[in-house]
């Protein structure tokens, strides 16, 4: 389905977008993989059911205002449908490859069969009527509907997931757009003030519980010992989004309950916990009970969505953490190295 379009160098400036036109929230049935996920887009709609505005976004790097506005439609539809953020990145990268984020009509002899719109969807292949496909919101919705039906798409490489939907003659073409898609999605998400809560969890492939590390010793400090002991005692209990114990927890619920055992109240949700206490500058500087934040399935490095607790090392100096990973999984201990490449921030709660 792909065409070979001239590549526009991204060069995106890392600044927060300020949309000049309102992208409104439109209610849809949830199609995402996480039924407990929900996103809000601010400011709230003043015209429920109205189509999202497609103009008014400033250009970014080599992407024009029109192209950024089309990307904003794709992102907002993904949020409304409760598709995790990685899906937004896949969709934007796909549209970058297929149309350079332009809502293309029929191009005569240059047309690839009857391909139309942002994703070059074909009426003859069941994507909808030409009029429907040329509606960016409709086109984005159809893309997401097919994406979430791809088994395991959330752990696939971006180009593989996009190809599973598009079935392009150039299956590897989408990969080159991933860095720019990630930057543009992050900027648009911040500009729209999209806030998601979900049970998407750590967004990583499942990993077996490592068990207590060989030669592991609990911290000697009584407060830290109470915090870490409580967290480790919850191993094997199921992850349930929104749960605060005692029979199940989500990631931030486990952190809050554990630190409460140490006599330190911390905020309930990850978005607030990431600002608690003091900053820890590196993995090497951690002490047991420090909180480690990663993007997770629906966050970013600047807005992490998942948290775990450092517990200490084994006798060889290898670091470990305890976490509640995601729906369908249980609280477990895993090596810190499993997270090390995506650690966004480390925080140390402190006594008041």
C-alpha positions in Angstrom: 0.0 0.0 0.0 3.0 2.3 0.6 4.2 4.8 -1.9 7.7 6.2 -2.1 7.3 9.7 -0.9 10.1 12.2 -0.5 11.4 12.0 3.0 10.9 15.1 5.1 13.7 15.4 7.7 12.0 15.8 11.1 14.4 17.8 13.1 11.6 18.3 15.7 12.2 20.9 18.3 11.5 19.6 21.8 8.9 22.2 22.8 5.4 21.9 24.0 2.9 22.4 21.2 0.3 25.1 21.8 -2.7 24.3 19.6 -4.5 27.3 18.3 -7.7 25.4 17.6 -9.5 23.1 20.0 -9.2 19.4 19.5 -12.4 18.2 21.2 -13.1 14.9 22.9 -15.6 12.7 21.2 -16.9 9.6 23.0 -16.4 6.3 21.3 -16.7 2.7 22.4 -13.5 1.4 23.9 -11.5 -0.7 21.4 -8.1 -0.7 23.1 -6.5 -3.7 24.7 -6.9 -2.4 28.2 -10.6 -2.1 29.3 -9.7 -0.2 32.4 -7.8 2.4 30.5 -9.2 5.9 30.1 -7.8 9.1 28.7 -9.0 12.7 29.1 -8.2 15.5 26.7 -8.1 19.1 27.9 -9.7 21.5 27.6 -13.0 19.5 27.6 -15.3 19.6 24.6 -17.6 22.5 24.3 -19.4 20.7 21.4 -19.9 17.0 22.1 -19.9 15.0 18.9 -18.3 17.6 16.8 -15.3 16.6 14.6 -11.8 17.4 15.9 -10.3 20.6 14.5 -7.6 19.9 11.9 -6.0 23.3 11.7 -4.2 25.7 13.9 -1.2 23.6 15.1 2.2 25.2 14.6 4.6 23.5 12.3 7.4 21.4 13.8 10.7 21.1 12.1 10.0 20.1 8.5 6.4 19.1 9.3 3.9 21.8 8.3 1.0 23.0 10.4 -1.3 20.9 8.2 0.8 17.8 8.8 1.0 18.3 12.5 -2.7 18.9 12.7 -3.4 15.6 10.9 -1.1 13.9 13.4 -3.0 15.5 16.2 -6.2 14.0 14.9 -4.6 10.6 14.8 -3.4 11.0 18.4 -6.6 12.3 19.8 -8.7 9.5 18.2 -6.3 6.9 19.7 -6.7 8.5 23.1 -10.5 8.6 22.8 -10.5 4.9 21.8 -8.4 4.0 24.8 -5.6 2.6 22.6 -2.2 2.7 24.5 0.3 5.4 23.5 2.4 2.9 21.5 -0.5 2.5 19.2 -0.6 6.3 18.5 3.1 6.1 17.6 2.5 3.2 15.2 -0.4 5.1 13.6 1.5 8.4 13.2 4.6 6.6 11.8 2.3 4.7 9.3 0.7 7.9 8.1 4.2 9.5 7.8 5.2 6.7 5.4 1.9 6.4 3.5 1.0 10.1 2.9 3.6 12.2 4.7 0.7 13.1 7.0 -1.3 14.6 4.2 -4.9 13.8 3.6 -4.5 12.8 -0.1 -7.3 12.5 -2.5 -7.2 10.6 -5.8 -3.9 11.5 -7.6 -4.8 10.2 -11.1 -2.0 8.2 -12.7 0.2 8.6 -9.6 -2.4 6.8 -7.5 -1.6 3.4 -6.0 -4.7 1.7 -7.2 -7.6 3.3 -5.2 -5.6 4.3 -2.1 -6.8 7.4 -0.4 -6.3 9.6 2.7 -3.8 9.7 5.5 -3.2 5.9 5.6 -3.8 5.3 1.9 -6.7 3.0 2.7 -8.5 1.4 -0.3 -12.3 1.3 -0.7 -11.9 -1.9 -2.7 -10.2 -3.6 0.3 -13.1 -2.8 2.6 -11.8 0.3 4.4 -14.9 2.3 3.7 -16.2 4.6 1.0 -13.9 7.3 -0.5 -15.8 10.0 1.4 -15.3 8.1 4.7 -11.6 7.4 4.1 -11.0 11.1 3.4 -12.3 11.9 6.9 -9.1 11.8 9.0 -11.0 10.8 12.1 -12.7 7.9 10.4 -9.4 6.8 8.8 -7.6 6.8 12.1 -10.4 4.9 13.8 -10.3 2.2 11.1 -6.6 1.9 11.5 -6.8 1.4 15.2 -9.7 -1.1 14.9 -7.5 -3.3 12.8 -4.3 -2.7 14.9 -5.8 -3.9 18.2 -6.9 -7.1 16.5 -3.3 -8.0 15.7 -2.2 -10.5 18.3 0.7 -9.3 20.4 0.9 -5.9 18.6 2.0 -4.1 21.8 5.3 -6.0 22.0 6.0 -6.1 18.2 8.5 -3.8 16.6 6.7 -0.8 15.2 7.3 -1.7 11.5 6.0 -5.2 12.1 2.8 -4.0 13.8 2.2 -1.4 11.0 2.8 -3.9 8.3 0.3 -6.3 9.9 -2.4 -3.6 9.4 -1.2 -2.1 6.1 0.2 -5.1 4.2 2.5 -2.9 2.3 4.7 -3.7 -0.6 7.5 -2.1 1.5 7.2 -3.9 4.9 10.3 -2.3 6.4 9.5 1.3 5.4 7.8 2.3 8.6 10.8 1.8 10.9 12.6 4.9 9.7 9.7 7.1 11.0 9.6 5.8 14.5 11.9 8.4 16.2 10.0 11.3 14.6 6.6 9.7 15.4 7.6 9.3 19.0 8.7 12.9 19.2 5.6 14.2 17.5 3.2 12.1 19.6 4.9 13.3 22.8 4.6 16.9 21.8 1.0 16.6 20.7 0.1 14.7 23.8 1.5 17.4 26.0 -0.1 20.1 23.8 -3.5 18.4 24.2 -2.9 17.8 27.9 -3.8 14.1 27.4 -3.8 12.3 30.7 -4.3 8.5 30.7 -4.9 6.1 33.5 -4.7 2.5 32.6 -3.9 -1.1 33.5 -1.4 -1.3 30.7 1.3 -1.7 33.3 5.0 -1.9 32.5 4.5 -2.5 28.8 7.3 -5.1 28.7 7.2 -8.8 27.8 6.4 -11.0 30.8 9.4 -12.1 32.9 9.4 -14.8 35.5 9.8 -13.9 39.2 13.6 -13.9 39.9 12.9 -14.8 43.6 14.9 -13.4 46.4 18.4 -12.7 45.1 21.2 -15.1 46.2 22.7 -13.8 49.3 20.1 -11.0 49.6 19.9 -9.1 53.0 17.1 -6.8 53.9 18.2 -3.2 54.7 19.4 -2.6 58.2 17.6 0.8 58.6 14.3 -0.1 60.4 12.2 2.2 58.3 13.6 1.0 55.0 13.4 -2.6 56.3 9.7 -2.2 57.0 9.0 -0.7 53.6 10.9 -3.4 51.6 9.7 -6.3 53.7 6.1 -5.3 53.2 6.6 -5.0 49.4 8.3 -8.4 49.2 5.6 -10.0 51.3 3.1 -9.2 48.5 4.9 -11.3 45.9 2.5 -13.6 44.0 -0.6 -11.3 44.5 -2.3 -10.3 41.3 -2.0 -7.0 39.6 -5.4 -5.3 39.5 -5.6 -1.8 38.2 -6.7 0.7 40.9 -6.2 -1.8 43.7 -4.5 -0.8 47.0 -4.5 -4.2 48.7 -4.6 -6.3 50.7 -5.3 -9.0 48.1 -4.2 -7.2 45.0 -2.4 -4.1 43.9 -1.5 -2.0 40.9 2.0 -0.6 40.6 1.5 2.7 42.4 -0.9 1.1 45.0 1.9 -1.2 46.0 4.3 1.6 46.4 1.9 3.7 48.5 1.0 0.7 50.8 4.7 -0.2 51.3 5.8 3.3 52.2 2.9 3.6 54.6 4.4 0.7 56.5 7.5 2.9 56.9 5.4 5.7 58.3 5.7 7.9 55.1 2.5 8.8 53.2 3.1 9.2 49.5 0.6 10.1 46.7 -1.6 7.4 45.3 -0.9 7.6 41.5 2.3 7.3 39.5 1.9 10.8 38.0 2.1 12.3 41.5 4.6 9.8 43.0 7.1 10.8 40.4 7.3 14.2 42.2 7.5 12.9 45.8 10.6 13.1 47.9 14.0 13.9 46.4 15.7 13.0 43.2 18.3 10.1 43.0 20.8 10.9 40.3 21.7 7.4 39.1 21.1 3.6 39.5 24.4 3.4 41.3 23.2 6.0 43.9 20.1 4.0 44.8 19.3 2.7 48.3 16.6 0.1 49.1 13.0 1.4 48.9 13.8 4.0 46.3 11.1 4.3 43.6 12.1 3.7 40.0 9.9 5.1 37.2 9.7 4.0 33.5 7.3 5.1 30.7 5.3 1.9 30.9 2.7 1.1 28.2 1.1 4.6 28.1 3.7 7.0 29.3 6.9 8.8 28.2 10.3 9.5 29.6 9.0 13.0 30.6 5.7 11.6 31.9 6.3 8.1 33.3 3.4 5.7 33.8 4.9 2.9 35.8 6.8 2.5 39.0 8.7 -0.2 40.9 10.8 -0.3 44.1 14.5 -1.0 44.4 15.2 -3.7 47.0 19.0 -4.1 46.9 21.6 -6.4 45.4 22.6 -10.1 45.4 26.0 -11.2 46.6 27.5 -10.4 43.2 26.2 -6.7 43.4 23.4 -7.2 40.8 20.5 -4.9 41.5 16.8 -6.0 41.9 13.4 -4.4 42.2 9.9 -5.5 43.1 6.9 -4.4 41.1 3.3 -5.1 40.1 3.8 -5.5 36.3 0.4 -5.6 34.5 -3.0 -7.1 34.2 -2.8 -10.9 34.2 0.5 -10.9 36.1 1.5 -10.9 39.7 3.8 -8.9 42.0 7.4 -10.2 41.5 11.1 -9.4 41.8 13.0 -8.7 38.6 16.6 -7.5 37.8 16.9 -3.8 37.6 18.8 -4.4 34.3 15.4 -5.4 32.8 14.4 -1.7 33.2 17.8 0.1 33.0 17.5 1.4 29.4 14.2 3.1 30.1 14.5 4.5 33.6 13.0 8.0 33.5 13.6 9.1 37.1 14.4 7.7 40.5 12.8 9.2 43.6 13.4 8.8 47.4 10.4 9.4 49.6 11.5 11.2 52.8 10.0 11.5 56.3 8.1 14.7 57.0 
